[in-house]
Amino acid sequence: MRFLFLTPQYPYPPHKGTTLRNYHVIAGLAARHTIDLLSFSDAPPSPSPLDRLCRRIATVRSRPRSNYRRAIDTLLSPWPDMGLRLWSMDYARQLQAWLADGEYDVIQIEGIELARYGLTLTHALARSLSRSRTAANRRGSTLVVFDDHNAEYLLQQRIAQIELEAQGWNAGALYSSLQARKLRGFERRICCCADRVVAVSDADADAIWQLDPSLKVQVVPNGVDTIFNQRESVEPIDLPPHALVFTGTMDFRPNVDAVLWFAREVLPLVRWTIPDAHFVIVGQRPHARLNGLRAEPSITITGAVEDTRPYIAAAAAYVIPLRMGGGTRLKLLEAMSMAAPIVSTTLGAEGFPIEHGRELLLADNPGSFARSIVDLIQYPERGQALGRVARSFVVERYDWQQIVPKFEEVYQS
């Protein structure tokens, strides 16, 4: 089959959620199919395995909007912020050019930020007909797949709720409330326009069905490279005693909220029993809201690191204190693949068929979260047992070699 992938970031190196999913799906499909890749990149991509995996690659530079422009758009534009973020005439022209000179069996749209291009595909495909084919035949032969990485409207609803409960109506709560309202209609439109809609979990599929019960949504979960992510493949980094590790992109609002809540509400309770417990926040682009934590001697903010695995391997407990979010957490799959002892909120582990006390510990308030961490530190053999079960769980169910064929089932269904 001939594929055209539309991705919001150049999927190499695969170092965070979207790029991890995009890279491994492309790599898996490339063994049997022809791949063209159209992506955004702020610099010309360096040589990478994608050069041999894809028949052709084109990238377009994104054009950031000012905070002032975003504020005006939030109030006045009918489009949600995520529908404006990566809208580019250069990208649209490149898409039209490839549609004109190449016939695709599948066009796969990766995430809500590219949904506006999906809304235009019906007309673009009709305009790009070859002379020898009818519009009906061409439209029927090209499958448009929307891979919805999160139920985005639900994510914004949850963020707005947390902001309101914590601080009442503020700029963040207002923004997310408006975005949730716009995203309901926007996300429904792209799901109705696509021939196939893919969700990453049953919970996300249920949320999409609530937008329109007639939608047919198929679940293809996130995966993990279980060979790359194994404890034996790395040397643990030298961290302070009893390190509690969090990894993630640190300008993403749910991650910022998670580490602030953990640092303010959970860490002091842990240190009451384990005085040398140390919170290590690992991830690129730390938000300015985290600056207040830098003066705390019990907290380290690393910024971007080349490899998160040594930090996970060195953790006395890997923590996922998420209170807002959607989809499924690739960070959880990576930590389970590394056989790390894990404490997570229920939301942080949403979308996976796991149980408290079997693969990890679940806790949703500061007291229970802190007690779970203390339990793992005081009884490390329990954390080791949980880690062994967690790794077996992801090896059996979530290695990318098992995930990619599920996409092929979507195309053939």
FIMARNU-547081 format. One line per 8 residues: their letters; for each residue x, y, z of C-alpha. Coordinates in Angstrom, 3 decimals, always signed. Example, Ala and Ser with C-alpha at 12.3 -4.5 7.8 and 13.67 -1.06 7.14 Angstrom:
REM FIMARNU-547081
AS) +12.300:-4.500:+7.800  +13.670:-1.060:+7.140
This chain:
REM FIMARNU-547081
MRFLFLTP) +0.000:+0.000:+0.000  +0.999:+3.617:-0.542  +0.825:+5.828:+2.532  +0.997:+9.557:+3.135  +1.631:+10.424:+6.785  +0.871:+13.941:+8.032  +2.688:+14.528:+11.343  +2.847:+17.611:+13.603
QYPYPPHK) +6.551:+17.167:+14.411  +9.342:+15.465:+12.535  +9.220:+12.017:+14.158  +12.912:+11.633:+14.848  +14.433:+11.354:+17.332  +11.440:+9.618:+18.922  +11.768:+11.203:+22.362  +8.179:+12.026:+23.417
GTTLRNYH) +4.599:+10.894:+22.950  +3.673:+12.018:+19.438  +7.062:+11.375:+17.871  +7.333:+7.970:+19.556  +4.001:+6.816:+18.182  +4.597:+8.281:+14.713  +8.130:+6.936:+14.333  +7.380:+3.387:+15.423
VIAGLAAR) +4.205:+3.132:+13.338  +6.046:+4.416:+10.239  +9.011:+2.107:+10.906  +6.733:-0.890:+11.314  +4.677:-0.189:+8.197  +7.720:+0.640:+6.037  +8.786:-2.999:+6.047  +5.781:-3.865:+3.855
HTIDLLSF) +4.460:-0.580:+2.442  +5.592:+2.653:+0.737  +5.648:+5.725:+2.989  +5.670:+9.447:+2.161  +6.063:+11.804:+5.125  +4.931:+15.438:+5.306  +5.845:+17.059:+8.602  +6.712:+20.245:+10.450
SDAPPSPS) +10.277:+20.982:+11.510  +11.912:+24.230:+12.605  +15.220:+23.180:+11.038  +16.197:+20.882:+8.172  +16.073:+17.341:+9.582  +19.399:+15.657:+10.226  +20.087:+12.296:+8.562  +18.025:+9.632:+10.312
PLDRLCRR) +16.545:+6.152:+9.776  +13.491:+7.866:+8.284  +15.565:+8.603:+5.182  +15.582:+4.904:+4.302  +12.143:+4.110:+5.724  +10.331:+6.719:+3.613  +10.178:+7.100:-0.168  +10.144:+10.891:+0.190
IATVRSRP) +10.063:+13.411:+2.998  +9.125:+17.084:+3.059  +9.138:+19.411:+6.048  +7.663:+22.874:+6.565  +8.681:+25.407:+9.188  +5.957:+26.259:+11.703  +5.095:+29.900:+12.345  +4.517:+30.557:+16.065
RSNYRRAI) +1.755:+32.997:+17.002  +2.304:+35.651:+19.631  +0.513:+35.422:+22.970  -1.467:+38.505:+21.928  -2.594:+36.798:+18.706  -3.529:+33.649:+20.607  -5.574:+35.676:+23.109  -7.488:+37.409:+20.305
DTLLSPWP) -8.073:+34.091:+18.538  -9.254:+32.469:+21.771  -11.978:+35.098:+22.093  -12.904:+35.727:+18.446  -11.892:+32.830:+16.184  -14.325:+29.954:+15.568  -11.316:+27.628:+15.347  -9.846:+26.112:+18.529
DMGLRLWS) -6.263:+26.988:+19.367  -5.108:+23.549:+18.265  -6.709:+24.093:+14.867  -4.718:+27.310:+14.379  -1.396:+26.227:+15.841  -0.046:+24.426:+12.760  -2.126:+25.943:+9.969  +0.287:+26.813:+7.159
MDYARQLQ) -0.318:+27.649:+3.500  +3.144:+26.225:+2.722  +2.102:+22.905:+4.241  -1.258:+22.983:+2.450  +0.438:+23.654:-0.907  +2.902:+20.808:-0.400  +0.025:+18.504:+0.472  -1.857:+19.511:-2.671
AWLADGEY) +1.254:+19.000:-4.821  +1.748:+15.450:-3.528  -1.934:+14.649:-3.977  -1.668:+15.857:-7.568  +1.295:+13.687:-8.557  +0.805:+10.622:-6.373  -2.096:+8.285:-5.708  -2.319:+7.123:-2.107
DVIQIEGI) -4.145:+4.184:-0.633  -4.044:+5.690:+2.871  -3.614:+9.265:+4.126  -3.052:+9.207:+7.880  -3.545:+12.404:+9.894  -1.643:+12.300:+13.174  -3.434:+14.310:+15.827  -5.836:+17.206:+16.223
ELARYGLT) -3.307:+19.905:+15.246  -3.464:+18.669:+11.635  -7.223:+18.112:+11.555  -7.899:+21.182:+9.385  -5.901:+19.594:+6.587  -8.089:+16.535:+6.962  -11.221:+18.644:+6.587  -9.959:+19.809:+3.187
LTHALARS) -8.953:+16.380:+1.902  -12.275:+15.431:+0.313  -12.104:+18.411:-2.047  -8.351:+18.146:-2.531  -8.608:+14.486:-3.520  -11.320:+15.301:-6.022  -9.234:+18.110:-7.583  -6.186:+15.855:-7.881
LSRSRTAA) -7.867:+13.156:-9.979  -5.849:+11.542:-12.655  -7.366:+12.035:-16.118  -8.286:+8.404:-16.436  -10.259:+8.084:-13.210  -13.580:+9.364:-11.950  -14.048:+11.314:-8.747  -16.080:+8.543:-7.184
NRRGSTLV) -13.418:+5.933:-7.887  -10.610:+8.136:-6.605  -12.394:+9.162:-3.415  -13.363:+5.585:-2.758  -9.846:+4.271:-3.218  -8.075:+6.622:-0.800  -8.668:+5.915:+2.876  -8.437:+8.929:+5.195
VFDDHNAE) -7.472:+7.857:+8.722  -7.561:+10.209:+11.701  -5.315:+9.023:+14.547  -6.698:+10.918:+17.556  -3.882:+10.838:+20.122  -6.176:+12.243:+22.820  -9.871:+12.981:+23.116  -8.828:+16.628:+23.076
YLLQQRIA) -12.111:+18.212:+24.142  -12.158:+15.963:+27.216  -8.569:+16.923:+28.059  -9.487:+20.623:+28.069  -12.628:+19.944:+30.121  -10.528:+18.211:+32.766  -7.952:+21.000:+32.821  -10.669:+23.629:+33.231
QIELEAQG) -12.215:+21.671:+36.102  -8.908:+21.335:+37.970  -8.118:+25.049:+37.462  -11.563:+26.066:+38.724  -11.328:+23.858:+41.808  -7.847:+25.159:+42.642  -8.077:+28.867:+41.817  -11.575:+29.709:+40.576
WNAGALYS) -11.958:+31.583:+37.324  -8.525:+32.574:+36.105  -6.934:+32.896:+32.667  -6.157:+29.174:+32.489  -9.683:+28.100:+33.429  -11.224:+30.555:+30.957  -8.906:+29.423:+28.153  -9.589:+25.720:+28.679
SLQARKLR) -13.346:+26.220:+29.030  -13.477:+28.070:+25.716  -11.197:+25.527:+24.038  -13.282:+22.584:+25.266  -16.403:+24.145:+23.754  -14.711:+24.780:+20.390  -12.993:+21.409:+20.337  -16.247:+19.473:+20.749
GFERRICC) -17.438:+20.670:+17.352  -13.996:+20.626:+15.718  -13.112:+17.123:+16.876  -16.536:+15.839:+15.844  -16.105:+17.324:+12.338  -12.763:+15.666:+11.635  -13.979:+12.332:+13.033  -17.055:+12.472:+10.795
CADRVVAV) -14.988:+13.416:+7.722  -12.435:+10.629:+8.166  -13.046:+7.124:+6.829  -11.465:+5.627:+9.940  -10.979:+7.074:+13.432  -8.363:+5.586:+15.736  -8.247:+6.130:+19.507  -5.464:+5.079:+21.868
SDADADAI) -7.721:+3.565:+24.551  -11.261:+2.387:+25.205  -11.783:+5.435:+27.441  -10.844:+7.781:+24.604  -13.028:+5.835:+22.162  -15.982:+6.260:+24.555  -15.309:+10.007:+24.728  -15.272:+10.262:+20.912
WQLDPSLK) -18.493:+8.234:+20.644  -20.121:+10.763:+22.959  -19.489:+13.404:+20.295  -21.471:+11.360:+17.762  -22.840:+7.865:+18.518  -22.741:+7.019:+14.798  -18.925:+7.201:+14.696  -17.004:+3.964:+14.290
VQVVPNGV) -13.859:+4.251:+16.413  -11.174:+1.581:+16.507  -8.635:+1.336:+19.336  -4.923:+1.026:+18.612  -3.024:+1.624:+21.858  +0.342:+3.228:+22.300  +3.327:+0.919:+22.453  +6.890:+0.719:+23.694
DTIFNQRE) +10.204:-0.609:+22.416  +10.746:-3.260:+25.074  +14.276:-4.058:+23.863  +15.436:-0.442:+24.032  +13.606:+0.188:+27.301  +15.003:-2.474:+29.591  +16.904:-1.989:+32.797  +19.825:-4.128:+31.674
SVEPIDLP) +20.526:-1.850:+28.686  +21.589:+1.232:+30.705  +23.791:+2.252:+33.602  +21.721:+4.050:+36.260  +22.751:+7.661:+36.746  +24.081:+8.816:+40.115  +21.066:+10.418:+41.823  +20.495:+11.537:+45.428
PHALVFTG) +19.330:+8.827:+47.831  +15.695:+7.792:+47.528  +15.152:+9.630:+44.243  +11.546:+10.077:+43.115  +11.640:+10.549:+39.355  +9.158:+12.152:+36.957  +9.800:+12.411:+33.207  +7.917:+14.418:+30.601
TMDFRPNV) +7.825:+17.530:+28.450  +7.838:+20.244:+31.061  +5.925:+23.014:+29.291  +2.873:+20.735:+28.869  +0.160:+21.971:+31.252  -0.824:+18.571:+32.711  +2.847:+17.811:+33.480  +3.397:+21.238:+35.054
DAVLWFAR) +0.315:+20.792:+37.233  +1.434:+17.270:+38.183  +4.902:+18.213:+39.438  +3.658:+21.335:+41.255  +0.984:+19.310:+43.051  +3.503:+16.596:+43.917  +6.158:+19.063:+45.127  +3.734:+21.046:+47.288
EVLPLVRW) +1.339:+18.386:+48.555  +3.043:+14.981:+48.421  +6.799:+15.454:+48.791  +6.611:+17.085:+52.276  +4.584:+14.093:+53.517  +7.146:+11.653:+52.101  +10.029:+13.569:+53.677  +8.325:+13.419:+57.072
TIPDAHFV) +9.186:+9.700:+57.084  +12.048:+9.639:+54.516  +13.971:+12.895:+55.191  +16.416:+12.425:+52.311  +13.742:+11.738:+49.667  +14.555:+13.831:+46.585  +12.257:+14.776:+43.699  +13.928:+14.719:+40.244
IVGQRPHA) +11.991:+16.391:+37.394  +13.386:+15.268:+34.034  +12.265:+16.869:+30.788  +12.794:+19.537:+28.170  +11.553:+23.139:+28.265  +10.752:+23.584:+31.994  +7.941:+26.131:+32.321  +8.473:+29.380:+34.224
RLNGLRAE) +5.866:+28.202:+36.749  +8.472:+25.683:+37.959  +11.059:+28.349:+38.791  +9.830:+28.524:+42.368  +10.905:+24.903:+42.884  +14.526:+25.514:+41.913  +15.428:+26.920:+45.338  +14.221:+23.760:+47.091
PSITITGA) +17.239:+21.593:+48.065  +15.057:+18.470:+47.863  +14.119:+19.096:+44.208  +16.198:+18.905:+41.011  +14.989:+20.138:+37.624  +17.266:+18.708:+34.952  +15.881:+20.284:+31.774  +16.459:+18.344:+28.558
VEDTRPYI) +18.530:+15.177:+28.852  +19.861:+12.932:+26.109  +18.329:+9.785:+27.581  +15.708:+9.419:+30.325  +16.311:+5.701:+30.876  +19.234:+6.079:+33.346  +17.004:+8.295:+35.511  +14.179:+5.763:+35.467
AAAAAYVI) +16.614:+2.958:+36.281  +17.962:+4.898:+39.280  +14.554:+5.800:+40.744  +13.538:+4.507:+44.143  +10.045:+5.243:+42.826  +8.886:+6.501:+39.452  +5.939:+8.856:+40.012  +3.061:+9.840:+37.703
PLRMGGGT) +1.044:+12.369:+39.742  -1.178:+13.480:+36.838  -4.489:+15.122:+37.700  -5.470:+16.191:+34.168  -4.949:+14.610:+30.792  -6.288:+12.246:+28.172  -5.135:+9.406:+25.952  -2.574:+7.058:+27.462
RLKLLEAM) +0.830:+7.817:+28.920  +3.821:+6.553:+26.994  +5.887:+7.460:+30.075  +4.011:+4.740:+31.963  +4.774:+2.121:+29.311  +8.455:+3.105:+29.328  +8.697:+2.905:+33.111  +6.932:-0.464:+33.199
SMAAPIVS) +9.223:-1.751:+30.450  +12.151:-0.639:+32.632  +10.668:-2.648:+35.544  +10.548:+0.515:+37.661  +8.588:+0.637:+40.939  +5.723:+2.993:+40.040  +3.203:+5.093:+41.938  +0.567:+6.775:+39.764
TTLGAEGF) -2.763:+8.482:+40.037  -5.663:+6.557:+38.532  -5.783:+9.122:+35.727  -2.067:+8.693:+35.066  -2.652:+5.000:+34.381  -5.947:+5.463:+32.532  -6.495:+3.338:+29.450  -4.440:+0.299:+30.521
PIEHGREL) -5.877:-2.911:+32.047  -3.694:-2.751:+35.143  -4.475:-3.289:+38.815  -3.343:-1.604:+42.004  -0.838:-3.852:+43.728  -0.142:-5.985:+40.668  +1.919:-3.882:+38.210  +2.091:-0.653:+40.248
LLADNPGS) +0.504:+1.285:+43.093  -2.372:+3.721:+42.488  -3.139:+6.712:+44.706  -5.247:+9.816:+44.147  -4.711:+12.031:+47.189  -1.538:+13.366:+48.840  -1.704:+11.071:+51.859  -2.168:+7.808:+49.978
FARSIVDL) +0.362:+8.830:+47.306  +2.975:+9.570:+49.974  +2.251:+6.339:+51.878  +2.675:+4.318:+48.681  +6.075:+5.900:+48.009  +7.228:+5.317:+51.576  +6.102:+1.687:+51.294  +8.218:+1.157:+48.163
IQYPERGQ) +11.263:+2.796:+49.763  +11.006:+0.895:+53.026  +10.269:-2.426:+51.309  +12.240:-2.309:+48.038  +11.577:-5.980:+47.342  +7.911:-5.084:+46.836  +8.826:-2.516:+44.195  +11.051:-5.050:+42.483
ALGRVARS) +8.203:-7.575:+42.372  +5.806:-4.988:+40.923  +8.436:-4.043:+38.331  +8.884:-7.630:+37.159  +5.143:-8.065:+36.650  +4.900:-4.676:+34.911  +7.637:-5.541:+32.436  +6.054:-8.896:+31.600
FVVERYDW) +2.748:-7.079:+31.075  +4.122:-4.651:+28.453  +6.279:-7.263:+26.710  +3.210:-9.452:+26.203  +0.792:-6.701:+25.134  +2.408:-3.407:+24.159  +5.604:-3.969:+22.185  +5.425:-1.996:+18.918
QQIVPKFE) +5.733:-5.227:+16.935  +2.316:-6.148:+18.311  +0.810:-2.673:+17.874  +1.609:-1.992:+14.198  -0.428:-4.971:+12.874  -3.450:-3.470:+14.649  -3.152:-0.445:+12.339  -3.094:-2.773:+9.336
EVYQS) -6.332:-4.292:+10.613  -7.837:-0.788:+10.653  -6.910:-0.220:+7.006  -8.275:-3.581:+5.905  -11.501:-3.535:+7.925
